[in-house]
Amino acid sequence: MFFMSFTESAQDMRDELVQLRHSLHTTPELGLALPRTQEKVLTALDGLPLEITLGSGLSSITAVLRGGRPGPAVLLRGDMDALPVAERNDLPYISQIDGRMHACGHDLHTTMLAGAAHLLSARREELAGDVIFMFQPGEEGYEGAKHMIDEGVLNVTGTPPAAAYGMHVVSSILPPKVFASRPGPIMAAADVFTVTVKGSGGHGSTPHRAKDPIQAGCEMVSALQSMVTRTFDVFDPVVVTVGSFHAGSTDNVIPDEARFEATVRTFSKSNRALVKRRLVEVVEGIAAAHGLGVEASFGMGYPVTVNDPTEADFAGRTADALFGPGRYFVAPQPVMGSEDFSYVLAEVPGAFVFLGACPPDRDPATAAYNHSPEAQFDDAVLPDGAALYASLAHTRLSTADASLGG
């Protein structure tokens, strides 16, 4: 019965959820300092029986709901930050902050988590344990989850949570209102490879009198792609994409330096270590062949996001029971994007779930993807996301001493 109750109760909250999401969307904030967002979330949680702790080094909110019966804790996470993207949409609630936009749907995640706090608070006496609501800033490259872990979010109830769940909407690819996840790796590690090629400048008409860093840098970019395909198994994928290349100031001057940066995506610890070594070997070898110097650095970013197989299966079964067949499927392969919820899942068994939020007037196959200035997300998924969050926590606590072993 509680499954239907959660879905019905969430639908009854739809107007309030939409209002909160639109309010968050109009005032997007970046990074770890989200004072207006924090204030709006606290207002949305006002009156609920929650123990609330605010971050000291970031605008995080940790809210604990103590269950009516003793038991373990379950953590639910929603990220709150936006992107430095100028929105290009014709919506009544378009971003009012120039150059900033909730282009990744974090405004929906925050709203759904606040909705789950209301749903579970109404059923507090039924909970055999506690629920931690992790409202996190700084997901977009600022390691907000790691900061919250360092400030104690995983120990706020006195013991580490037995399970943790996160959710992410997508504006395309997935059919509307369809959930997807998978056991094992679900999102990639994301690292940064930075190269500075050091040459000797000169006149463009006499390149033999200079040491051209641009030509060598271009050769390095091409060689990196060949290295990936000739070193790594396609069934344990590696992606290296050079997204930035800077050199020179005019057409007839050979500069002293060329600099480029690449994002590096991997799914295994072994490949993550190997690609770091091979990238450096390639650029150093090419530089030496041209008589140039090179500085190469490998910045470690978010680790691989890995779902616990038991928890991923549980999330799928919970979605099936909640919404019926056809609303959840097991993703055949992971996603090359990255997530700092990976830090949580490295400490706590859990699952990360995707939710299709493509508006009904768009085709998921062609709609603008997350991070696009034209990305749009359907408000209709808000009650469903809130209901799934609530059901994951409620059911996980109910079964903590049974099939999932607490």
Backbone hydrogen bonds, N-H to C=O, Kabsch-Sander energy under -0.5 kcal/mol:
donor,donor_aa,acceptor,acceptor_aa,energy
5,S,1,M,-2.1
6,F,2,F,-2.6
7,T,3,F,-2.0
8,E,4,M,-2.9
9,S,5,S,-2.9
10,A,6,F,-2.5
11,Q,7,T,-2.2
12,D,8,E,-2.1
13,M,9,S,-1.0
13,M,10,A,-0.6
14,R,11,Q,-1.4
17,L,13,M,-2.5
18,V,14,R,-2.8
19,Q,15,D,-2.3
20,L,16,E,-2.2
21,R,17,L,-2.6
22,H,18,V,-2.6
23,S,19,Q,-2.1
24,L,20,L,-2.5
25,H,21,R,-2.3
26,T,22,H,-1.7
27,T,23,S,-0.8
27,T,24,L,-0.6
33,A,30,L,-0.7
34,L,32,L,-0.8
38,Q,34,L,-2.9
39,E,35,P,-2.2
40,K,36,R,-2.1
41,V,37,T,-2.4
42,L,38,Q,-2.5
43,T,39,E,-2.0
44,A,40,K,-1.9
45,L,41,V,-1.7
46,D,42,L,-0.7
46,D,43,T,-0.7
48,L,45,L,-2.0
50,L,48,L,-2.4
51,E,64,V,-2.7
52,I,50,L,-0.7
53,T,62,T,-2.9
55,G,60,S,-1.7
59,S,32,L,-3.0
60,S,58,L,-1.6
61,I,135,F,-2.1
62,T,53,T,-2.9
63,A,61,I,-0.5
63,A,133,F,-2.2
64,V,51,E,-2.3
65,L,131,V,-2.7
66,R,49,P,-0.5
66,R,64,V,-0.6
67,G,65,L,-0.5
67,G,129,G,-0.6
68,G,124,R,-2.2
69,R,127,L,-2.3
74,V,130,D,-2.1
75,L,163,A,-2.7
76,L,132,I,-3.2
77,R,165,Y,-2.2
78,G,134,M,-2.6
80,M,136,Q,-2.9
82,A,29,E,-3.0
83,L,101,M,-2.7
85,V,83,L,-2.2
87,E,85,V,-0.7
88,R,373,P,-3.2
91,L,89,N,-0.9
94,I,91,L,-1.3
96,Q,26,T,-2.8
98,D,96,Q,-0.6
100,R,97,I,-1.8
101,M,83,L,-2.3
103,A,101,M,-1.9
105,G,102,H,-0.5
108,L,105,G,-1.0
109,H,105,G,-1.6
110,T,106,H,-2.6
111,T,107,D,-1.7
112,M,108,L,-2.9
113,L,109,H,-2.3
114,A,110,T,-2.2
115,G,111,T,-2.4
116,A,112,M,-2.3
117,A,113,L,-1.9
118,H,114,A,-1.6
119,L,115,G,-2.4
120,L,116,A,-2.8
121,S,117,A,-1.8
122,A,118,H,-1.7
123,R,120,L,-0.9
124,R,121,S,-1.2
126,E,123,R,-1.7
127,L,123,R,-0.6
127,L,124,R,-1.4
129,G,69,R,-0.8
129,G,127,L,-1.1
130,D,72,P,-1.9
131,V,65,L,-2.2
132,I,74,V,-2.9
133,F,63,A,-3.4
133,F,131,V,-0.6
134,M,76,L,-3.4
134,M,132,I,-0.7
135,F,61,I,-2.6
135,F,133,F,-0.9
136,Q,78,G,-2.5
136,Q,134,M,-0.8
138,G,31,G,-1.8
141,G,139,E,-2.6
142,Y,138,G,-0.7
144,G,138,G,-2.8
147,H,143,E,-2.2
148,M,144,G,-2.4
149,I,145,A,-2.4
150,D,146,K,-2.5
151,E,147,H,-1.6
152,G,149,I,-1.5
153,V,148,M,-2.4
155,N,152,G,-1.5
156,V,153,V,-0.7
158,G,155,N,-1.3
162,A,73,A,-3.1
163,A,73,A,-0.8
164,A,349,P,-1.2
165,Y,75,L,-2.3
166,G,351,A,-1.9
167,M,77,R,-0.6
168,H,353,V,-2.2
170,V,355,L,-2.0
173,I,364,P,-3.2
174,L,172,S,-2.6
177,K,356,G,-2.8
178,V,175,P,-1.5
179,F,327,R,-3.7
180,A,354,F,-2.1
181,S,329,F,-1.3
184,G,307,N,-1.8
186,I,305,T,-3.1
187,M,305,T,-1.4
188,A,335,V,-1.1
188,A,337,G,-2.0
189,A,266,T,-3.0
190,A,302,Y,-2.3
191,D,264,V,-2.5
192,V,299,G,-2.6
193,F,262,A,-2.7
194,T,192,V,-0.5
194,T,297,S,-2.7
195,V,260,F,-2.7
196,T,295,E,-2.7
197,V,195,V,-0.5
197,V,258,A,-3.3
198,K,196,T,-0.5
198,K,293,G,-2.8
199,G,197,V,-0.6
199,G,256,D,-4.0
200,S,211,K,-2.0
202,G,254,I,-1.6
204,G,252,N,-2.8
206,T,203,H,-1.5
209,R,206,T,-2.0
210,A,207,P,-1.5
211,K,200,S,-2.5
212,D,210,A,-0.5
216,A,212,D,-1.2
217,G,213,P,-2.3
218,C,214,I,-2.8
219,E,215,Q,-2.0
220,M,216,A,-2.2
221,V,217,G,-2.1
222,S,218,C,-2.0
223,A,219,E,-2.5
224,L,220,M,-2.3
225,Q,221,V,-1.1
226,S,222,S,-1.7
227,M,223,A,-2.6
228,V,224,L,-1.9
229,T,225,Q,-1.7
230,R,226,S,-1.6
231,T,227,M,-0.8
231,T,228,V,-0.8
232,F,228,V,-2.1
236,D,233,D,-1.9
239,V,265,R,-2.1
241,T,263,T,-2.3
243,G,241,T,-0.7
243,G,261,E,-1.5
244,S,261,E,-1.4
246,H,259,R,-3.2
248,G,257,E,-0.6
253,V,250,T,-0.8
254,I,202,G,-2.9
258,A,197,V,-1.7
259,R,246,H,-2.7
260,F,195,V,-2.3
261,E,244,S,-2.2
262,A,193,F,-2.4
263,T,241,T,-2.5
264,V,191,D,-2.6
265,R,239,V,-3.0
266,T,189,A,-1.2
267,F,237,P,-0.6
272,R,268,S,-2.1
273,A,269,K,-2.0
274,L,270,S,-2.4
275,V,271,N,-2.9
276,K,272,R,-1.1
277,R,273,A,-1.5
278,R,274,L,-2.7
279,L,275,V,-2.5
280,V,276,K,-1.5
281,E,277,R,-2.1
282,V,278,R,-2.4
283,V,279,L,-2.0
284,E,280,V,-2.4
285,G,281,E,-2.2
286,I,282,V,-2.2
287,A,283,V,-2.2
288,A,284,E,-2.3
289,A,285,G,-2.0
290,H,286,I,-1.4
291,G,288,A,-1.0
292,L,287,A,-3.0
293,G,198,K,-2.5
295,E,196,T,-2.4
297,S,194,T,-2.5
299,G,192,V,-3.4
299,G,297,S,-0.6
300,M,298,F,-0.6
305,T,187,M,-2.1
306,V,304,V,-0.7
307,N,184,G,-2.9
307,N,305,T,-0.5
308,D,350,G,-2.4
312,A,308,D,-2.8
313,D,309,P,-2.1
314,F,310,T,-2.1
315,A,311,E,-2.5
316,G,312,A,-2.0
317,R,313,D,-2.5
318,T,314,F,-2.5
319,A,315,A,-2.3
320,D,316,G,-2.3
321,A,317,R,-2.4
322,L,318,T,-2.0
323,F,319,A,-2.7
324,G,320,D,-2.2
327,R,324,G,-1.0
329,F,179,F,-1.8
331,A,181,S,-2.9
331,A,329,F,-0.6
335,V,186,I,-2.7
342,S,339,E,-1.0
343,Y,340,D,-1.4
345,L,341,F,-2.3
346,A,342,S,-1.3
347,E,344,V,-1.6
348,V,344,V,-2.3
351,A,164,A,-1.8
353,V,166,G,-2.1
354,F,180,A,-3.2
355,L,168,H,-2.3
356,G,178,V,-2.9
357,A,170,V,-3.0
362,R,359,P,-1.9
366,T,363,D,-1.7
367,A,363,D,-2.3
371,H,103,A,-2.7
372,S,369,Y,-2.0
375,A,372,S,-1.6
378,D,357,A,-2.4
381,V,378,D,-1.5
382,L,379,D,-1.8
384,D,380,A,-0.5
385,G,381,V,-2.7
386,A,382,L,-2.3
387,A,383,P,-2.5
388,L,384,D,-2.4
389,Y,385,G,-2.5
390,A,386,A,-2.3
391,S,387,A,-2.6
392,L,388,L,-2.7
393,A,389,Y,-1.9
394,H,390,A,-2.8
395,T,391,S,-2.8
396,R,392,L,-2.0
397,L,393,A,-2.2
398,S,394,H,-1.8
399,T,395,T,-1.7
400,A,397,L,-0.8
402,A,399,T,-1.8
404,L,399,T,-1.2
405,G,402,A,-0.9
